[in-house]
């Protein structure tokens, strides 16, 4: 499955990167989903776009914008995934969200 204009990626590890391990204890540094600083921004490329050539290949690890994997609460308090969410752990996003 390939998208016409978007990359298909999935996060490396969890969606949020808010845990550290000290000896035998795992500490959760942040429990709020609203804080963008804890959102994971490392992704592995599952598929590249069909419409253009790119130097990024399947299996590459890239740094992306934090809103790609972000979860938030809407105005009614319902938990929502970002609009880049496709299905399961897969996300679609344009090349403007890649940081080189």
Jmol script that loads the backbone (N, CA, C; Angstrom):
load data "model"
ATOM      1  N   UNK A   1       0.835  -1.160   0.000  1.00  0.00           N
ATOM      2  CA  UNK A   1       0.000   0.000   0.000  1.00  0.00           C
ATOM      3  C   UNK A   1       0.891   1.237   0.000  1.00  0.00           C
ATOM      4  N   UNK A   2       0.709   2.096  -0.982  1.00  0.00           N
ATOM      5  CA  UNK A   2       1.470   3.341  -1.080  1.00  0.00           C
ATOM      6  C   UNK A   2       0.510   4.501  -1.260  1.00  0.00           C
ATOM      7  N   UNK A   3       0.874   5.616  -0.685  1.00  0.00           N
ATOM      8  CA  UNK A   3       0.101   6.836  -0.829  1.00  0.00           C
ATOM      9  C   UNK A   3       0.615   7.600  -2.048  1.00  0.00           C
ATOM     10  N   UNK A   4      -0.223   8.427  -2.613  1.00  0.00           N
ATOM     11  CA  UNK A   4       0.191   9.201  -3.775  1.00  0.00           C
ATOM     12  C   UNK A   4       1.184  10.301  -3.395  1.00  0.00           C
ATOM     13  N   UNK A   5       0.859  11.091  -2.362  1.00  0.00           N
ATOM     14  CA  UNK A   5       1.709  12.235  -2.010  1.00  0.00           C
ATOM     15  C   UNK A   5       2.334  12.154  -0.614  1.00  0.00           C
ATOM     16  N   UNK A   6       1.909  11.220   0.216  1.00  0.00           N
ATOM     17  CA  UNK A   6       2.346  11.188   1.612  1.00  0.00           C
ATOM     18  C   UNK A   6       3.230   9.990   1.933  1.00  0.00           C
ATOM     19  N   UNK A   7       4.086  10.172   2.939  1.00  0.00           N
ATOM     20  CA  UNK A   7       4.867   9.076   3.495  1.00  0.00           C
ATOM     21  C   UNK A   7       3.984   8.305   4.472  1.00  0.00           C
ATOM     22  N   UNK A   8       4.212   7.022   4.593  1.00  0.00           N
ATOM     23  CA  UNK A   8       3.551   6.214   5.608  1.00  0.00           C
ATOM     24  C   UNK A   8       4.631   5.796   6.597  1.00  0.00           C
ATOM     25  N   UNK A   9       4.423   6.154   7.867  1.00  0.00           N
ATOM     26  CA  UNK A   9       5.421   5.884   8.902  1.00  0.00           C
ATOM     27  C   UNK A   9       4.749   5.306  10.135  1.00  0.00           C
ATOM     28  N   UNK A  10       5.576   4.752  11.019  1.00  0.00           N
ATOM     29  CA  UNK A  10       5.093   4.371  12.339  1.00  0.00           C
ATOM     30  C   UNK A  10       6.138   4.782  13.364  1.00  0.00           C
ATOM     31  N   UNK A  11       5.703   5.054  14.594  1.00  0.00           N
ATOM     32  CA  UNK A  11       6.655   5.521  15.602  1.00  0.00           C
ATOM     33  C   UNK A  11       7.630   4.413  16.002  1.00  0.00           C
ATOM     34  N   UNK A  12       8.829   4.827  16.365  1.00  0.00           N
ATOM     35  CA  UNK A  12       9.796   3.887  16.929  1.00  0.00           C
ATOM     36  C   UNK A  12       9.553   3.901  18.431  1.00  0.00           C
ATOM     37  N   UNK A  13       9.129   2.793  18.956  1.00  0.00           N
ATOM     38  CA  UNK A  13       8.767   2.749  20.372  1.00  0.00           C
ATOM     39  C   UNK A  13       7.333   3.199  20.560  1.00  0.00           C
ATOM     40  N   UNK A  14       7.079   3.847  21.681  1.00  0.00           N
ATOM     41  CA  UNK A  14       5.735   4.326  21.993  1.00  0.00           C
ATOM     42  C   UNK A  14       5.468   5.672  21.341  1.00  0.00           C
ATOM     43  N   UNK A  15       4.210   6.048  21.328  1.00  0.00           N
ATOM     44  CA  UNK A  15       3.795   7.334  20.774  1.00  0.00           C
ATOM     45  C   UNK A  15       4.366   8.489  21.598  1.00  0.00           C
ATOM     46  N   UNK A  16       4.454   8.283  22.912  1.00  0.00           N
ATOM     47  CA  UNK A  16       5.030   9.288  23.809  1.00  0.00           C
ATOM     48  C   UNK A  16       6.330   8.755  24.384  1.00  0.00           C
ATOM     49  N   UNK A  17       7.317   9.622  24.465  1.00  0.00           N
ATOM     50  CA  UNK A  17       8.631   9.277  24.994  1.00  0.00           C
ATOM     51  C   UNK A  17       8.785   9.966  26.349  1.00  0.00           C
ATOM     52  N   UNK A  18       8.124   9.399  27.373  1.00  0.00           N
ATOM     53  CA  UNK A  18       8.082  10.075  28.664  1.00  0.00           C
ATOM     54  C   UNK A  18       8.533   9.190  29.827  1.00  0.00           C
ATOM     55  N   UNK A  19       9.292   8.147  29.538  1.00  0.00           N
ATOM     56  CA  UNK A  19       9.739   7.239  30.590  1.00  0.00           C
ATOM     57  C   UNK A  19      11.255   7.120  30.575  1.00  0.00           C
ATOM     58  N   UNK A  20      11.835   7.024  31.770  1.00  0.00           N
ATOM     59  CA  UNK A  20      13.256   6.701  31.888  1.00  0.00           C
ATOM     60  C   UNK A  20      13.406   5.572  32.891  1.00  0.00           C
ATOM     61  N   UNK A  21      14.444   4.788  32.715  1.00  0.00           N
ATOM     62  CA  UNK A  21      14.673   3.660  33.603  1.00  0.00           C
ATOM     63  C   UNK A  21      15.918   3.934  34.437  1.00  0.00           C
ATOM     64  N   UNK A  22      15.766   3.864  35.750  1.00  0.00           N
ATOM     65  CA  UNK A  22      16.858   4.016  36.700  1.00  0.00           C
ATOM     66  C   UNK A  22      16.960   2.722  37.502  1.00  0.00           C
ATOM     67  N   UNK A  23      18.038   1.995  37.287  1.00  0.00           N
ATOM     68  CA  UNK A  23      18.214   0.682  37.913  1.00  0.00           C
ATOM     69  C   UNK A  23      17.021  -0.204  37.585  1.00  0.00           C
ATOM     70  N   UNK A  24      16.236  -0.581  38.595  1.00  0.00           N
ATOM     71  CA  UNK A  24      15.080  -1.467  38.375  1.00  0.00           C
ATOM     72  C   UNK A  24      13.759  -0.707  38.331  1.00  0.00           C
ATOM     73  N   UNK A  25      13.819   0.603  38.404  1.00  0.00           N
ATOM     74  CA  UNK A  25      12.614   1.412  38.489  1.00  0.00           C
ATOM     75  C   UNK A  25      12.419   2.200  37.196  1.00  0.00           C
ATOM     76  N   UNK A  26      11.185   2.201  36.681  1.00  0.00           N
ATOM     77  CA  UNK A  26      10.838   3.020  35.518  1.00  0.00           C
ATOM     78  C   UNK A  26      10.051   4.227  36.001  1.00  0.00           C
ATOM     79  N   UNK A  27      10.542   5.406  35.664  1.00  0.00           N
ATOM     80  CA  UNK A  27       9.882   6.643  36.064  1.00  0.00           C
ATOM     81  C   UNK A  27       9.144   7.252  34.882  1.00  0.00           C
ATOM     82  N   UNK A  28       7.910   7.686  35.118  1.00  0.00           N
ATOM     83  CA  UNK A  28       7.135   8.394  34.106  1.00  0.00           C
ATOM     84  C   UNK A  28       7.327   9.877  34.356  1.00  0.00           C
ATOM     85  N   UNK A  29       7.924  10.573  33.406  1.00  0.00           N
ATOM     86  CA  UNK A  29       8.265  11.979  33.578  1.00  0.00           C
ATOM     87  C   UNK A  29       7.087  12.916  33.376  1.00  0.00           C
ATOM     88  N   UNK A  30       6.161  12.535  32.528  1.00  0.00           N
ATOM     89  CA  UNK A  30       5.039  13.402  32.215  1.00  0.00           C
ATOM     90  C   UNK A  30       3.825  12.540  31.934  1.00  0.00           C
ATOM     91  N   UNK A  31       2.695  12.854  32.542  1.00  0.00           N
ATOM     92  CA  UNK A  31       1.484  12.065  32.328  1.00  0.00           C
ATOM     93  C   UNK A  31       0.438  12.801  31.501  1.00  0.00           C
ATOM     94  N   UNK A  32       0.722  14.024  31.085  1.00  0.00           N
ATOM     95  CA  UNK A  32      -0.231  14.811  30.306  1.00  0.00           C
ATOM     96  C   UNK A  32       0.014  14.620  28.810  1.00  0.00           C
ATOM     97  N   UNK A  33      -1.052  14.351  28.079  1.00  0.00           N
ATOM     98  CA  UNK A  33      -0.895  14.183  26.634  1.00  0.00           C
ATOM     99  C   UNK A  33      -0.827  15.522  25.913  1.00  0.00           C
ATOM    100  N   UNK A  34      -1.193  16.596  26.603  1.00  0.00           N
ATOM    101  CA  UNK A  34      -1.191  17.909  25.967  1.00  0.00           C
ATOM    102  C   UNK A  34       0.217  18.455  25.745  1.00  0.00           C
ATOM    103  N   UNK A  35       1.195  17.993  26.505  1.00  0.00           N
ATOM    104  CA  UNK A  35       2.549  18.524  26.440  1.00  0.00           C
ATOM    105  C   UNK A  35       3.272  17.970  25.214  1.00  0.00           C
ATOM    106  N   UNK A  36       3.627  18.849  24.287  1.00  0.00           N
ATOM    107  CA  UNK A  36       4.275  18.409  23.051  1.00  0.00           C
ATOM    108  C   UNK A  36       5.696  17.920  23.273  1.00  0.00           C
ATOM    109  N   UNK A  37       6.316  18.288  24.389  1.00  0.00           N
ATOM    110  CA  UNK A  37       7.707  17.929  24.637  1.00  0.00           C
ATOM    111  C   UNK A  37       7.900  16.428  24.837  1.00  0.00           C
ATOM    112  N   UNK A  38       6.848  15.718  25.206  1.00  0.00           N
ATOM    113  CA  UNK A  38       6.953  14.280  25.459  1.00  0.00           C
ATOM    114  C   UNK A  38       6.567  13.425  24.261  1.00  0.00           C
ATOM    115  N   UNK A  39       6.115  14.039  23.184  1.00  0.00           N
ATOM    116  CA  UNK A  39       5.685  13.287  22.009  1.00  0.00           C
ATOM    117  C   UNK A  39       6.919  12.761  21.270  1.00  0.00           C
ATOM    118  N   UNK A  40       6.885  11.482  20.937  1.00  0.00           N
ATOM    119  CA  UNK A  40       7.965  10.859  20.196  1.00  0.00           C
ATOM    120  C   UNK A  40       8.034  11.467  18.795  1.00  0.00           C
ATOM    121  N   UNK A  41       9.214  11.782  18.316  1.00  0.00           N
ATOM    122  CA  UNK A  41       9.336  12.309  16.956  1.00  0.00           C
ATOM    123  C   UNK A  41      10.282  11.480  16.088  1.00  0.00           C
ATOM    124  N   UNK A  42      10.556  10.251  16.510  1.00  0.00           N
ATOM    125  CA  UNK A  42      11.341   9.329  15.685  1.00  0.00           C
ATOM    126  C   UNK A  42      10.405   8.335  15.014  1.00  0.00           C
ATOM    127  N   UNK A  43      10.563   8.190  13.712  1.00  0.00           N
ATOM    128  CA  UNK A  43       9.672   7.308  12.952  1.00  0.00           C
ATOM    129  C   UNK A  43      10.476   6.445  11.995  1.00  0.00           C
ATOM    130  N   UNK A  44       9.900   5.304  11.665  1.00  0.00           N
ATOM    131  CA  UNK A  44      10.478   4.434  10.641  1.00  0.00           C
ATOM    132  C   UNK A  44       9.568   4.502   9.419  1.00  0.00           C
ATOM    133  N   UNK A  45      10.166   4.648   8.260  1.00  0.00           N
ATOM    134  CA  UNK A  45       9.411   4.798   7.012  1.00  0.00           C
ATOM    135  C   UNK A  45       8.922   3.422   6.560  1.00  0.00           C
ATOM    136  N   UNK A  46       7.619   3.302   6.398  1.00  0.00           N
ATOM    137  CA  UNK A  46       6.999   2.064   5.917  1.00  0.00           C
ATOM    138  C   UNK A  46       6.858   2.108   4.398  1.00  0.00           C
ATOM    139  N   UNK A  47       6.407   3.249   3.874  1.00  0.00           N
ATOM    140  CA  UNK A  47       6.271   3.446   2.421  1.00  0.00           C
ATOM    141  C   UNK A  47       6.574   4.886   2.056  1.00  0.00           C
ATOM    142  N   UNK A  48       7.053   5.076   0.848  1.00  0.00           N
ATOM    143  CA  UNK A  48       7.329   6.413   0.312  1.00  0.00           C
ATOM    144  C   UNK A  48       6.232   6.795  -0.691  1.00  0.00           C
ATOM    145  N   UNK A  49       6.073   8.072  -0.992  1.00  0.00           N
ATOM    146  CA  UNK A  49       5.033   8.505  -1.941  1.00  0.00           C
ATOM    147  C   UNK A  49       5.309   8.034  -3.369  1.00  0.00           C
ATOM    148  N   UNK A  50       4.242   7.846  -4.124  1.00  0.00           N
ATOM    149  CA  UNK A  50       4.366   7.442  -5.529  1.00  0.00           C
ATOM    150  C   UNK A  50       4.652   8.628  -6.446  1.00  0.00           C
ATOM    151  N   UNK A  51       4.185   9.807  -6.075  1.00  0.00           N
ATOM    152  CA  UNK A  51       4.183  10.951  -6.986  1.00  0.00           C
ATOM    153  C   UNK A  51       5.545  11.577  -7.231  1.00  0.00           C
ATOM    154  N   UNK A  52       6.496  11.376  -6.339  1.00  0.00           N
ATOM    155  CA  UNK A  52       7.803  12.004  -6.540  1.00  0.00           C
ATOM    156  C   UNK A  52       8.912  11.118  -5.998  1.00  0.00           C
ATOM    157  N   UNK A  53      10.104  11.348  -6.504  1.00  0.00           N
ATOM    158  CA  UNK A  53      11.283  10.607  -6.053  1.00  0.00           C
ATOM    159  C   UNK A  53      11.859  11.302  -4.825  1.00  0.00           C
ATOM    160  N   UNK A  54      12.401  10.512  -3.919  1.00  0.00           N
ATOM    161  CA  UNK A  54      12.996  11.044  -2.708  1.00  0.00           C
ATOM    162  C   UNK A  54      14.198  10.193  -2.316  1.00  0.00           C
ATOM    163  N   UNK A  55      15.109  10.794  -1.588  1.00  0.00           N
ATOM    164  CA  UNK A  55      16.274  10.038  -1.121  1.00  0.00           C
ATOM    165  C   UNK A  55      15.935   9.190   0.106  1.00  0.00           C
ATOM    166  N   UNK A  56      14.765   9.413   0.677  1.00  0.00           N
ATOM    167  CA  UNK A  56      14.314   8.615   1.825  1.00  0.00           C
ATOM    168  C   UNK A  56      13.762   7.298   1.310  1.00  0.00           C
ATOM    169  N   UNK A  57      14.194   6.218   1.908  1.00  0.00           N
ATOM    170  CA  UNK A  57      13.798   4.870   1.481  1.00  0.00           C
ATOM    171  C   UNK A  57      13.025   4.152   2.573  1.00  0.00           C
ATOM    172  N   UNK A  58      12.354   3.060   2.202  1.00  0.00           N
ATOM    173  CA  UNK A  58      11.673   2.218   3.177  1.00  0.00           C
ATOM    174  C   UNK A  58      12.681   1.738   4.219  1.00  0.00           C
ATOM    175  N   UNK A  59      12.288   1.776   5.496  1.00  0.00           N
ATOM    176  CA  UNK A  59      13.149   1.319   6.562  1.00  0.00           C
ATOM    177  C   UNK A  59      14.035   2.399   7.160  1.00  0.00           C
ATOM    178  N   UNK A  60      14.087   3.582   6.543  1.00  0.00           N
ATOM    179  CA  UNK A  60      14.884   4.683   7.090  1.00  0.00           C
ATOM    180  C   UNK A  60      14.253   5.209   8.374  1.00  0.00           C
ATOM    181  N   UNK A  61      15.099   5.675   9.276  1.00  0.00           N
ATOM    182  CA  UNK A  61      14.633   6.322  10.500  1.00  0.00           C
ATOM    183  C   UNK A  61      14.739   7.821  10.289  1.00  0.00           C
ATOM    184  N   UNK A  62      13.639   8.521  10.532  1.00  0.00           N
ATOM    185  CA  UNK A  62      13.598   9.961  10.295  1.00  0.00           C
ATOM    186  C   UNK A  62      13.067  10.688  11.529  1.00  0.00           C
ATOM    187  N   UNK A  63      13.359  11.979  11.606  1.00  0.00           N
ATOM    188  CA  UNK A  63      12.813  12.846  12.654  1.00  0.00           C
ATOM    189  C   UNK A  63      11.680  13.637  12.024  1.00  0.00           C
ATOM    190  N   UNK A  64      10.512  13.581  12.667  1.00  0.00           N
ATOM    191  CA  UNK A  64       9.325  14.226  12.112  1.00  0.00           C
ATOM    192  C   UNK A  64       8.734  15.222  13.100  1.00  0.00           C
ATOM    193  N   UNK A  65       7.770  15.990  12.644  1.00  0.00           N
ATOM    194  CA  UNK A  65       7.088  16.966  13.489  1.00  0.00           C
ATOM    195  C   UNK A  65       6.333  16.243  14.605  1.00  0.00           C
ATOM    196  N   UNK A  66       6.302  16.828  15.784  1.00  0.00           N
ATOM    197  CA  UNK A  66       5.694  16.170  16.941  1.00  0.00           C
ATOM    198  C   UNK A  66       4.178  15.990  16.808  1.00  0.00           C
ATOM    199  N   UNK A  67       3.514  16.758  15.982  1.00  0.00           N
ATOM    200  CA  UNK A  67       2.061  16.613  15.851  1.00  0.00           C
ATOM    201  C   UNK A  67       1.632  15.382  15.059  1.00  0.00           C
ATOM    202  N   UNK A  68       2.541  14.711  14.405  1.00  0.00           N
ATOM    203  CA  UNK A  68       2.183  13.522  13.628  1.00  0.00           C
ATOM    204  C   UNK A  68       1.661  12.417  14.542  1.00  0.00           C
ATOM    205  N   UNK A  69       2.294  12.173  15.674  1.00  0.00           N
ATOM    206  CA  UNK A  69       1.896  11.102  16.588  1.00  0.00           C
ATOM    207  C   UNK A  69       1.057  11.589  17.765  1.00  0.00           C
ATOM    208  N   UNK A  70       0.813  12.850  17.832  1.00  0.00           N
ATOM    209  CA  UNK A  70       0.182  13.458  19.005  1.00  0.00           C
ATOM    210  C   UNK A  70      -1.272  13.047  19.186  1.00  0.00           C
ATOM    211  N   UNK A  71      -1.678  12.904  20.442  1.00  0.00           N
ATOM    212  CA  UNK A  71      -3.070  12.678  20.834  1.00  0.00           C
ATOM    213  C   UNK A  71      -3.516  13.923  21.590  1.00  0.00           C
ATOM    214  N   UNK A  72      -4.782  14.307  21.442  1.00  0.00           N
ATOM    215  CA  UNK A  72      -5.267  15.529  22.093  1.00  0.00           C
ATOM    216  C   UNK A  72      -6.733  15.368  22.481  1.00  0.00           C
ATOM    217  N   UNK A  73      -7.226  16.302  23.247  1.00  0.00           N
ATOM    218  CA  UNK A  73      -8.637  16.345  23.609  1.00  0.00           C
ATOM    219  C   UNK A  73      -9.305  17.445  22.791  1.00  0.00           C
ATOM    220  N   UNK A  74     -10.455  17.120  22.181  1.00  0.00           N
ATOM    221  CA  UNK A  74     -11.162  18.136  21.413  1.00  0.00           C
ATOM    222  C   UNK A  74     -11.943  19.071  22.341  1.00  0.00           C
ATOM    223  N   UNK A  75     -12.714  19.968  21.766  1.00  0.00           N
ATOM    224  CA  UNK A  75     -13.425  20.974  22.543  1.00  0.00           C
ATOM    225  C   UNK A  75     -14.459  20.359  23.484  1.00  0.00           C
ATOM    226  N   UNK A  76     -14.912  19.151  23.192  1.00  0.00           N
ATOM    227  CA  UNK A  76     -15.893  18.469  24.032  1.00  0.00           C
ATOM    228  C   UNK A  76     -15.241  17.530  25.055  1.00  0.00           C
ATOM    229  N   UNK A  77     -13.914  17.464  25.034  1.00  0.00           N
ATOM    230  CA  UNK A  77     -13.206  16.613  25.985  1.00  0.00           C
ATOM    231  C   UNK A  77     -12.999  15.188  25.495  1.00  0.00           C
ATOM    232  N   UNK A  78     -13.298  14.930  24.232  1.00  0.00           N
ATOM    233  CA  UNK A  78     -13.094  13.596  23.665  1.00  0.00           C
ATOM    234  C   UNK A  78     -11.641  13.434  23.224  1.00  0.00           C
ATOM    235  N   UNK A  79     -11.078  12.285  23.516  1.00  0.00           N
ATOM    236  CA  UNK A  79      -9.695  12.012  23.129  1.00  0.00           C
ATOM    237  C   UNK A  79      -9.642  11.716  21.626  1.00  0.00           C
ATOM    238  N   UNK A  80      -8.777  12.411  20.921  1.00  0.00           N
ATOM    239  CA  UNK A  80      -8.657  12.268  19.464  1.00  0.00           C
ATOM    240  C   UNK A  80      -7.212  12.012  19.079  1.00  0.00           C
ATOM    241  N   UNK A  81      -7.031  11.311  17.985  1.00  0.00           N
ATOM    242  CA  UNK A  81      -5.706  11.145  17.400  1.00  0.00           C
ATOM    243  C   UNK A  81      -5.463  12.268  16.400  1.00  0.00           C
ATOM    244  N   UNK A  82      -4.213  12.471  16.048  1.00  0.00           N
ATOM    245  CA  UNK A  82      -3.908  13.532  15.091  1.00  0.00           C
ATOM    246  C   UNK A  82      -4.538  13.209  13.740  1.00  0.00           C
ATOM    247  N   UNK A  83      -4.684  14.228  12.918  1.00  0.00           N
ATOM    248  CA  UNK A  83      -5.317  13.996  11.618  1.00  0.00           C
ATOM    249  C   UNK A  83      -4.425  13.198  10.675  1.00  0.00           C
ATOM    250  N   UNK A  84      -3.168  13.018  11.020  1.00  0.00           N
ATOM    251  CA  UNK A  84      -2.270  12.215  10.195  1.00  0.00           C
ATOM    252  C   UNK A  84      -2.414  10.721  10.476  1.00  0.00           C
ATOM    253  N   UNK A  85      -3.191  10.355  11.496  1.00  0.00           N
ATOM    254  CA  UNK A  85      -3.375   8.936  11.825  1.00  0.00           C
ATOM    255  C   UNK A  85      -4.108   8.230  10.692  1.00  0.00           C
ATOM    256  N   UNK A  86      -3.592   7.067  10.288  1.00  0.00           N
ATOM    257  CA  UNK A  86      -4.189   6.297   9.206  1.00  0.00           C
ATOM    258  C   UNK A  86      -4.939   5.108   9.776  1.00  0.00           C
ATOM    259  N   UNK A  87      -4.198   4.168  10.347  1.00  0.00           N
ATOM    260  CA  UNK A  87      -4.807   3.027  11.026  1.00  0.00           C
ATOM    261  C   UNK A  87      -3.749   2.369  11.904  1.00  0.00           C
ATOM    262  N   UNK A  88      -4.201   1.715  12.944  1.00  0.00           N
ATOM    263  CA  UNK A  88      -3.313   1.065  13.920  1.00  0.00           C
ATOM    264  C   UNK A  88      -2.199   2.027  14.325  1.00  0.00           C
ATOM    265  N   UNK A  89      -0.957   1.677  14.019  1.00  0.00           N
ATOM    266  CA  UNK A  89       0.188   2.514  14.368  1.00  0.00           C
ATOM    267  C   UNK A  89       0.733   3.262  13.148  1.00  0.00           C
ATOM    268  N   UNK A  90       0.018   3.254  12.045  1.00  0.00           N
ATOM    269  CA  UNK A  90       0.494   3.892  10.819  1.00  0.00           C
ATOM    270  C   UNK A  90      -0.039   5.316  10.693  1.00  0.00           C
ATOM    271  N   UNK A  91       0.830   6.201  10.200  1.00  0.00           N
ATOM    272  CA  UNK A  91       0.482   7.610  10.036  1.00  0.00           C
ATOM    273  C   UNK A  91       0.922   8.092   8.656  1.00  0.00           C
ATOM    274  N   UNK A  92       0.129   9.000   8.079  1.00  0.00           N
ATOM    275  CA  UNK A  92       0.443   9.628   6.798  1.00  0.00           C
ATOM    276  C   UNK A  92       0.879  11.061   7.049  1.00  0.00           C
ATOM    277  N   UNK A  93       1.887  11.524   6.340  1.00  0.00           N
ATOM    278  CA  UNK A  93       2.276  12.921   6.453  1.00  0.00           C
ATOM    279  C   UNK A  93       3.074  13.346   5.236  1.00  0.00           C
ATOM    280  N   UNK A  94       3.103  14.648   4.986  1.00  0.00           N
ATOM    281  CA  UNK A  94       3.795  15.179   3.826  1.00  0.00           C
ATOM    282  C   UNK A  94       5.268  15.394   4.125  1.00  0.00           C
ATOM    283  N   UNK A  95       6.036  15.627   3.105  1.00  0.00           N
ATOM    284  CA  UNK A  95       7.483  15.800   3.298  1.00  0.00           C
ATOM    285  C   UNK A  95       7.833  17.095   4.007  1.00  0.00           C
ATOM    286  N   UNK A  96       6.906  18.006   4.128  1.00  0.00           N
ATOM    287  CA  UNK A  96       7.177  19.249   4.863  1.00  0.00           C
ATOM    288  C   UNK A  96       7.283  19.020   6.370  1.00  0.00           C
ATOM    289  N   UNK A  97       6.852  17.859   6.851  1.00  0.00           N
ATOM    290  CA  UNK A  97       6.924  17.527   8.276  1.00  0.00           C
ATOM    291  C   UNK A  97       8.187  16.758   8.647  1.00  0.00           C
ATOM    292  N   UNK A  98       9.113  16.582   7.712  1.00  0.00           N
ATOM    293  CA  UNK A  98      10.370  15.875   7.984  1.00  0.00           C
ATOM    294  C   UNK A  98      11.442  16.899   8.311  1.00  0.00           C
ATOM    295  N   UNK A  99      12.233  16.610   9.336  1.00  0.00           N
ATOM    296  CA  UNK A  99      13.342  17.482   9.708  1.00  0.00           C
ATOM    297  C   UNK A  99      14.652  16.780   9.355  1.00  0.00           C
ATOM    298  N   UNK A 100      15.475  17.459   8.608  1.00  0.00           N
ATOM    299  CA  UNK A 100      16.754  16.869   8.166  1.00  0.00           C
ATOM    300  C   UNK A 100      17.890  17.503   8.924  1.00  0.00           C
TER     301      UNK A 100
END
end "model"
wireframe off; spacefill off
backbone 0.3
color backbone group
